[in-house]
Amino acid sequence: MRIAQVAPLFEPVPPELYGGSERVVSHLTEELVRRGHSVTLFASGDSRTRARLYSVVPRSLRLEPAILDPPAFHFVELAHAFARADEFDVIHCHNDYLAFPFAHSCPVPCVHTLHGRMDFPHWSELMAVFSDMHLVSISNDQRRPLSNLDLNWADTIYHGLPESYFRLYPGEGGYLVYFSRIAREKHPEVAIEVARRSGIPLKMAGKVDKTDLSFFTQEIEPLLNHPLIEYLGEIHDAQRPELIGNAMALLFPIDWPEPFGLVMIEAMACGTPVIARPYGSVPEVVDDGVTGFIVSDINEMVDAVEKVGGLDRKHCLRRARDRFSAPVMADRYEQVYQSLIEKGTGYRLGAGRLSHAGMISGRLV
């Protein structure tokens, strides 16, 4: 197949530091190339790929502070990708809703993987208008806020890791690990408290976005002075497996509808169990008592730390490979592509589709 992969521009593909969506696009793109497909990757110019790379910006946007309007460059990227639609059998977009208007006039099938949370009000308004888009969710829980709408879900496809990620580490580093953005909904303070109660060192890695800077400086930074806590900042991609693999367990104390949580499967691919709270995709990703523990509060998380040594790290890795490998992910996407190619575009812009367009929050405008 001739496939276009259209990635976000915030990070290179794959990212060297933080960047979940771009990392997944890379894993999928490289697996599709390995299978012999003709793949064109639309991404930032500092991306690395065996596919043909087409770029509208030389560097990822997070590294260009002078760029004040990132959506503008995403629209430029999409305009270039869809202008070349006749070169592809299918266009696969990872830009959430930004590609929807382009897809309506596209002569070839388009599929959109939604990587973010769907529980914000604007998603209901958007999807009432664009209900004919071919959508892929990254967890079943991600769809839940839009369950009242009749949407065109092609599949739920979990993220997958390349074979090189699956390497068993003994987990003998004697520490716990927290690897995530330092953000309120990720609750790094809970991970710190668990480490303090357990008496086990905690290594913390993750970026601090501008929007989370006050939370970090006011609520988290004062907690980092404890002798058990080591904050590493945002670490390079090459350092991730060793840091996670040598940990006793990954602490994932979120309390928001995380659409997937890539770091959970990265941990399991190293044999490292995950201790997480039951929000978002966690119950779909973690097999409670097998690849980790799903807990409800700090007390249960501390108890789980005491029990985590009893889990079989080899089985943890095997389970991750069976469910969350790049080949498994690519199999599912190939099926979606083939199905859409056989059906054609299927988009309709009639009155039935746009009957909601004049309604914003129930008011006729």
VENQUI-V206679 format. One record per residue. N is the residue number from 0. RES is the residue in one small letter. SS is DSSP state (A for helix, B for strand, O for the rest). Layout:
<<N RES SS> <N RES SS>>
This chain:
<<0 m O> <1 r B> <2 i B> <3 a B> <4 q B> <5 v B> <6 a O> <7 p O> <8 l O> <9 f O> <10 e O> <11 p O> <12 v O> <13 p O> <14 p O> <15 e O> <16 l O> <17 y O> <18 g O> <19 g A> <20 s A> <21 e A> <22 r A> <23 v A> <24 v A> <25 s A> <26 h A> <27 l A> <28 t A> <29 e A> <30 e A> <31 l A> <32 v A> <33 r A> <34 r O> <35 g O> <36 h O> <37 s B> <38 v B> <39 t B> <40 l B> <41 f B> <42 a O> <43 s O> <44 g O> <45 d O> <46 s O> <47 r O> <48 t O> <49 r O> <50 a O> <51 r B> <52 l B> <53 y B> <54 s O> <55 v O> <56 v O> <57 p O> <58 r O> <59 s O> <60 l A> <61 r A> <62 l A> <63 e O> <64 p O> <65 a O> <66 i O> <67 l O> <68 d O> <69 p A> <70 p A> <71 a A> <72 f A> <73 h A> <74 f A> <75 v A> <76 e A> <77 l A> <78 a A> <79 h A> <80 a A> <81 f A> <82 a A> <83 r O> <84 a A> <85 d A> <86 e A> <87 f O> <88 d O> <89 v B> <90 i B> <91 h B> <92 c B> <93 h O> <94 n O> <95 d A> <96 y A> <97 l A> <98 a A> <99 f A> <100 p A> <101 f A> <102 a A> <103 h A> <104 s O> <105 c O> <106 p O> <107 v O> <108 p B> <109 c B> <110 v B> <111 h B> <112 t B> <113 l B> <114 h O> <115 g O> <116 r O> <117 m O> <118 d O> <119 f O> <120 p A> <121 h A> <122 w A> <123 s A> <124 e A> <125 l A> <126 m A> <127 a A> <128 v A> <129 f O> <130 s O> <131 d O> <132 m O> <133 h O> <134 l B> <135 v B> <136 s B> <137 i O> <138 s O> <139 n A> <140 d A> <141 q A> <142 r A> <143 r A> <144 p A> <145 l A> <146 s O> <147 n O> <148 l O> <149 d O> <150 l O> <151 n O> <152 w B> <153 a B> <154 d B> <155 t B> <156 i O> <157 y O> <158 h O> <159 g O> <160 l B> <161 p O> <162 e A> <163 s A> <164 y A> <165 f O> <166 r O> <167 l O> <168 y O> <169 p O> <170 g O> <171 e O> <172 g O> <173 g O> <174 y B> <175 l B> <176 v B> <177 y B> <178 f B> <179 s O> <180 r O> <181 i O> <182 a O> <183 r A> <184 e A> <185 k A> <186 h O> <187 p A> <188 e A> <189 v A> <190 a A> <191 i A> <192 e A> <193 v A> <194 a A> <195 r A> <196 r A> <197 s A> <198 g O> <199 i O> <200 p B> <201 l B> <202 k B> <203 m B> <204 a B> <205 g O> <206 k O> <207 v O> <208 d O> <209 k A> <210 t A> <211 d A> <212 l A> <213 s A> <214 f A> <215 f A> <216 t A> <217 q A> <218 e A> <219 i A> <220 e A> <221 p A> <222 l A> <223 l A> <224 n A> <225 h O> <226 p O> <227 l O> <228 i B> <229 e B> <230 y B> <231 l O> <232 g O> <233 e O> <234 i O> <235 h O> <236 d A> <237 a A> <238 q A> <239 r A> <240 p A> <241 e A> <242 l A> <243 i A> <244 g A> <245 n O> <246 a O> <247 m O> <248 a B> <249 l B> <250 l B> <251 f B> <252 p O> <253 i O> <254 d O> <255 w O> <256 p O> <257 e O> <258 p O> <259 f O> <260 g O> <261 l A> <262 v A> <263 m A> <264 i A> <265 e A> <266 a A> <267 m A> <268 a A> <269 c O> <270 g O> <271 t O> <272 p B> <273 v B> <274 i B> <275 a B> <276 r B> <277 p O> <278 y O> <279 g O> <280 s O> <281 v A> <282 p A> <283 e A> <284 v A> <285 v O> <286 d O> <287 d B> <288 g O> <289 v O> <290 t O> <291 g B> <292 f B> <293 i B> <294 v B> <295 s O> <296 d O> <297 i A> <298 n A> <299 e A> <300 m A> <301 v A> <302 d A> <303 a A> <304 v A> <305 e A> <306 k A> <307 v A> <308 g A> <309 g A> <310 l O> <311 d O> <312 r A> <313 k A> <314 h A> <315 c A> <316 l A> <317 r A> <318 r A> <319 a A> <320 r A> <321 d A> <322 r A> <323 f O> <324 s B> <325 a A> <326 p A> <327 v A> <328 m A> <329 a A> <330 d A> <331 r A> <332 y A> <333 e A> <334 q A> <335 v A> <336 y A> <337 q A> <338 s A> <339 l A> <340 i A> <341 e A> <342 k A> <343 g O> <344 t O> <345 g O> <346 y O> <347 r O> <348 l O> <349 g O> <350 a A> <351 g A> <352 r A> <353 l A> <354 s O> <355 h O> <356 a O> <357 g O> <358 m B> <359 i B> <360 s O> <361 g O> <362 r B> <363 l B> <364 v O>>
